[in-house]
Amino acid sequence: MTSIVLYCRPGFEKECGAEIQEKAAWLEAFGYLQITKNEGIVFYHLNNPEDGEKIMEKLPLKRLVFTRQWFVTLTDKIELPDYNRVEAIVEELGSEWQYADLRMETPDTNDGKALSKFCRKLAVPLRQALRKKKILTEKNQHEGAVLHALFFSGTEVILGYSLGNNTSPHVMGIPRLKFPSASPSRSTLKLDEAFLYFIPKEERENRLSSGMKAVDLGAAPGGWTYQLVRRGMMVTSIDNGPMAESLMETGQVKHRMVDGFKYEPIKHEIYWLVRETKKREKVNIPDQTPVDWLVCDMIEKPQRVVDLIIRWFTEGYCREAIVNLKLPMAKKYDTVKELLEKLKAALPNCYYEAKHLYYDRDEITVLVKYKVHRDNQR
């Protein structure tokens, strides 16, 4: 049976399944779900085998919030022999299709992680054999379909493919980021991954450049501020808690001890300027153009954070924003749909994307930006 296999965070199989079932129905591609709790894998078994490629072609992976990576199955689960596994896989694939890359993958579980060493060892001879048979293109030829080999054990594998222009560039959709020792908290990896995911490589020089201005709401102790500082931005960090001294010493950070929900850029910056200069006359009014970036990782009800983002864009306080929305214990998918619909209705002049990123937990990350670049909004 042809199926779509989707990878998600273990524990979010239900949300991942509900989402693909709904989106596939829009394309009149129907089937049923197979879910194993906490395995991080969802099977959407298709009634019509031809619908697999249709879904891959017409449904952008970026539209799926809870899916990290996906592929269409070429085979059911294959039982491999103890020896000659490479030959068995090559024979199963045949010579009808050619692929641009090979991804050796496992479930995102402890057992799956134990298999990763086996997969790395098998990958080299398997690639060589696939290239010899012209099933895999030569090195540095990246255009075309991607071959996936999902191993459940050393002798159990499912083979499938994804389209090169609609797939994650990472194995299992997981970027491997190194925690920077200079960061004051591990939450820094969430914003680092968000920038890598949401901002195309060719746009990063313009959208994440040195000298830009940013506001970090709920900043302490500074994990997200660190990512802005390391990219050369000037940051206003908003939090009643203390910021890491290492960040304050950079000269790029202004710490404002105020509630993130009450902070208003122009009003509060004038207040601090007056207070710091001890003058109440002839104060130079701060620049009233929008800040380049608003980032927010506050532990708050997601509805409050969405209302906050809507206010910032309605008032023209920022050009782009990346925010984390904490999810409730139940009805996570329904909550996400409601929140994104609210953003869409309230900000028709804005574009948004949402993703349950690898370094997220019970939360999703949302990018919001104006559809047309805006200057001097206020």
N, C-alpha and C positions, 0 to 999 in steps of 0.2 A: 504494500500500500504506500502511495506517495504521501509524504507528510512535510510540513514545515517544522523544523526543529529550532527552538528559540532558547537562548541562554539569558538568564536573569540572576539577580541576587538570590541565594538560597533563602527560602521563607516568603518570597514574593511570586511564587508560581501561580497562585490564584489570580493576582492582578495582571500578570503577564498574559495568562490564558484568556481572561475576560477581554483584554484589550485586542489581542489578535483575532479573537472570534468576532468582535464587533467590527473591526476595520475590514476584515475579510468579507463579512456580510455586505458591506457597502459595495464591494466588487462582485457580489453574487458568487462568492467562492465559499461554499459551505462544507462543514465537516464537524468533527467532534474532538474534544480535548482528552489527552492522557497526561496526568500530572502525578508526580511522586513528590511528596512534601519534603522540603529542605534539600532537594537534589540540585536546584538551580537550572533545571531543564524542563521545557514544556514541549509536548508533541501536539501539533494540530493536524490530525489525520483528515485528508481531503476526500470528499466524495468523488470528485472528478480529478484524476491525476494531472490533467492539463492546467489546472488552476494554480499549481505550484509556481510555475514560471510567470503566470499572469500576476500573481501577488508580488513576486520579486520585481517585476518590471513597473508595476503601477503604484505600489505602496512604498514610499520612501522609508527607509529604516529610521530616519530622524523623526518620523511621525509617531513612532512607538516609544512611549515614555519608559516602560519597564523592561524593554528588550535591549540587551547589550550587543548581541550578535545573532545571526540566524542563517539557516541554509535549507535548501530543498533536498530531500533524500533521493539518492540514486538506488539505494538498496535498503532492505530491512536489516536487522541485526545479523551480522555474519559471524559464524563460528570459525575462527582461524585455527590452523594446526599448530602444534607446539614448535614445529620447525617450518622453514620456508614460508614464513608469514608474508614476506615481500612478494613472493611469486603469487601467493593466493590473492592478495589485494590487486596486483596488476592484472591477473586473469579476470577478476570480478569486474574491473572497470572496462575492459575491452579497449577498442581503439576508435570508437565513434566520436568521442569528444576529446578536446585538448584544453588544458588549464594553464593559467598564468602563474599560479602559486599553490602551495600546499600548506594547509594548517593542521597540525597534529593537536588534538584537543581532548579534554577530559571533563567530567563533571567538576564543578567548583566545590568539592567536598574534601574531607581529609583523605578518603580513599582515592579520589581523583588526583589530588596533589601527589600522592605516593606513586601514581602511574606516570607522572610527568618525566621522571628520569628515564623510564622505559621508552617513552615517546621520543625523547631527544635522541636516544641511541638508534631507534628504528628509523628516524627521519632521514638520516644521511643515506643509507642504502636504498630506502624507498624512493627518495628523490632521484638518485642515480638510475634506478630501474625505470622509473616513469619517464625520465628524459630519453633513455635509450629506446623506449617504445614510442617516443613522440607524444606521449600522453600529457607530459608537462613540458612547457616551452623552455627555452634556454634561459639562463640567468639574465636579469635586468630587463626582461620583457614582462611588464606588469599589467598590460591591458588584456582584459578577458575575464573569464570566470575563475573563481577560486575554488579549489578542491578542499573539502573538509573531511577529516577522518576523526570521528568521535569515538574514543576508546572507553569502554566500561571495565575492561580488564585486559590482560595481555593477549587474550584469545577472543575478545568480543569487540566488534567495531561496526559502526554505521558510516557509510560513505554518502556524501552529498556535495552540493555546490551552492555558491552564492554568486551574484553578479558583481564584477569588480567595481562598478560605479554606484553600487548600492549595498555596501558591506562595511563593516568596521575594519580599519587597518590593523587592529590588534588581535592577536590570538585570543579567542573566546570573548573578544570585545573588552579586554582588560588591559589598560595601560600600566606599565610598570614604572612608577615614579619613586624616586629616592627621597626620603624625608631629609630636608635640609637641617643640619644640626643648629644653625643659627636661628631657626624659627622658634618662637616661644610656645607653640602648641601644634599638635598633629593635625588640627583642623586645616592647617595651611594647604594640605594636599587636596582638599576639596576645591579650593579656588584655583589651584594650579591645574587640576584636571579640567575644571570648567573652562578656563581660558583655552586650553589645548583642544577641548572638544568643540566649543561653540565658535571660536574664532579661526577661520581658515588660515592656513600657513601664509598664504600670499597677502593676507590682510593684516597680519599682526604688527607689521612695522608701522602702519598708519593708526591702528586702533589701540595698540598697547605701547605707545612710545614714551620715551623719557620727556619729562616736563609737563605731562598731562596732570590734571587735577582730579582727585578722587575723594569720596567720602565713604567711610567704613562705619556702618551703624552696628552697635553691639560689638565693638572691636576688641575689648580686653580679653586676653593679654596681648593679642596682636598677631595671631596666626594668619589672618587674611590681610591685615595691613602689611605684613612682611612681603607677601607676593606683589603688592602694589609698589612697595619701596624698592624691591629688587629689580623692578622694571623701570625704575627712575622716576616714578610719579611723586607728586607732592600730595600728601594725604592728611585729611582731617578725620581723626579717629574719635568716634562718639561712644562714650561709655562711662558710667559712674565708677567702674572698677579701674585698677591701675594698669598702665601699659608697660611692656617690657622696656627697661632702661636702654637696652641695645638699640631699639627702634628710635627712641627719643633722641639718642646721641647722633643719629644720622643727619639731623637737621631737616629732614623731609617730612616730619610728622608734627602736627598740632593736635594735642589731646584736649577735647572738650568734655567736661564732666556734666553730662546732661542726658536725660532719657531720649533714646533714639527715636521714639514715636513723637516727641515734642520738638525735636531739633528742626529748625528752618534755616537754611544756609544764609540768606542775606540778613535777616533780623538778628540772628545770634552772632554772626561774625561782626556786625556793627557794634553789638553790645560788648563783645570781648575786646574789640579794638579800642573802644572808649575806656573800658576798665583798665586795660593794659597801659594806655598812654596817659591816663589820669586827666584827660581833657574832654570837655563836653562841647567844644566849639571847633569848627574848622577840621572836622574829622574827614579824612579821605574815605569816601564810600567804596567798599570793596567791589571788585569786578562782579557785575551782575549777570554775566553769561553763564550758561549751565556748566556744571562740573562735567568732566568727561565720563566719569564712572561713579556709580553708586553700587556698593556691595553691602550685603546684609546677611548675617548668619545668627540672628537672634532666636533664642528658644522661646517662641511665642506661638499662639494659635495662628495657623496659616491664614485664616480669614483676615486677621489684623494686619499681617504682613502684606497681603495683597492690597488691602485698602491703603496702606502706606505707600506702596509702589504706585498705585493709581494716582495718589495725590502728588507724588514727586513728578510724574510725567505730565499730569494735568497742569501743574504750576510751572512746568518747564525748568525744574531744578537740575536735571541731569540729561545726558544724551543716551547713555546706555546703563543697564543695571544687570547685575547677577545676584540672585537672592536664593536662599534655601527656604523651602516651605516644609515644616515639620508635619508629618502625617499622623492621623489618629490611629488608635489601635484597631478599629474596625472600619469597613467601608472605605478603604484607602483609594481604590480606583474611582469610586463615585465621587469622593472628595476632590481628587485631582481634576476630574472632568468639570466639576462645578467651579473650581477656582480658575481654571483656564478659560472657561466660558465667561466668567466675570471679567477677567482681563481683556478678553476679546471684545466684549460689549462696551466696556468703559473706555478702552483705548483703541478705537478703530484706526488711528493713524500710526499705530505701533505694530511691530513684528515681534513675535515671541517664539521661543523654543523651550521645551522642557525635557529633562532626562533624569532618570534614576542612575546617577553615575556610580562608578565602582567604589569610590571613597565616601559616598553617601551611605547612610544607614536607614533609619526610618524617616526619610526625607527625600524630596526631589529638588533639583536645581533648575532654576528658570532664568533664561536670558530675555531681557526686554530692551528694544531699541526702536527709535523712530524709523519708519519706512524710508523717509527722506531725511538726509542729514540736516540738522537744524542748528543755526547759529543765532546768538543774541535773542533767545526766545523771550526773555522777560523785559 
